Amino acid sequence: IAGKMLEDLVMRLDEQEVTMKYDEAVLDWIVEEGTDADFGARPLKRFIQRHVETVVARELIKGDIGPNVAFLLTMDDGKLVVNKTT
């Protein structure tokens, strides 16, 4: 489910000519931190919005990423990191 939600974000960004990729550690982090034993996968969407989309949006606003610029989401010491790839 988390992978599908991230792929939805990838597709939305692709419509804006922004290429996002992510490594397996990001997906693992989202699954680990974004699920709840009581609510299952339901909190995932909110978690992705708060922790992934917010980081990506800040980078877009700063101008560090944008159209025709690919970037990779990775994890570094428990934090989500945006790395330009082109």
N, C-alpha and C positions, 0 to 999 in steps of 0.2 A: 504494500500500500504506500509506504514512504517513497519507494522508487517511482511509482506512478505519479505521486504528488510533485516530486522533484522534476520529473519529465514534463509535467504540465507547466511548470515554471520555465523550463528550458524552451518549450514551444512558445510561450507568451513572449519571452525575450527574443526568440528567433524572429517573431513578427516585427520586432523593432530593429532587426538586423544586428542583434547583440548575441554572441555565441557564448553560452555558458556550458562548462563541463564540470564534473565533480568526481572526486575519487571515492573509493569504497569506504574510507574512514569517515567521510561526511555522512554517508548513508547509515553507517553503523551508529554514529553519534546521534543522529536524528531518531533512529529506532530506540536506542538506549534511553535518551533523555526525553523524547517526545511521547512515549506511550505511558499508560497508567494501568496498573493492575485492575483497578475498579472500572475504568472507562475504556480500556483497550486502545484501539487506534484512533478513536474520535479526537483526542487532543492534538493529533499530528498536524492537522491543517493549521491550527493556531500556532503551534510551535514553529512550523516552517515560516509562517508569516512573520512572527516576532523575531526569529533568530537568523533566518536565511534571507528572506525578502528584504528585511530592513537593512542588513549589511550590503546587499546588492544595490538597493536604492540609494544608500549613502554614497557608494562608489560612483554610481551614475550621476548623482548630483554634483559630486566633486569634479567630475569629468575625467576621472582616472580610467573608466571604462565607458564604452559607448558604441555607436554603430561601427561595424567593421573591425571591432576589437574583440578578440576572444579572451576568455579568462577561465581559470580553473579554481574551483573551491577546494580547499584542502583543510586539514586540521593541523594545528601546531600548539602543543602543550594545552590541549583542551579547548582551544579557541578556533573559531572559523576564520580562515584567511583567504583573501582574494588575490590571486596571482595572475597578472596579465600574461598571455601566452603569445600574443603577436603585437 
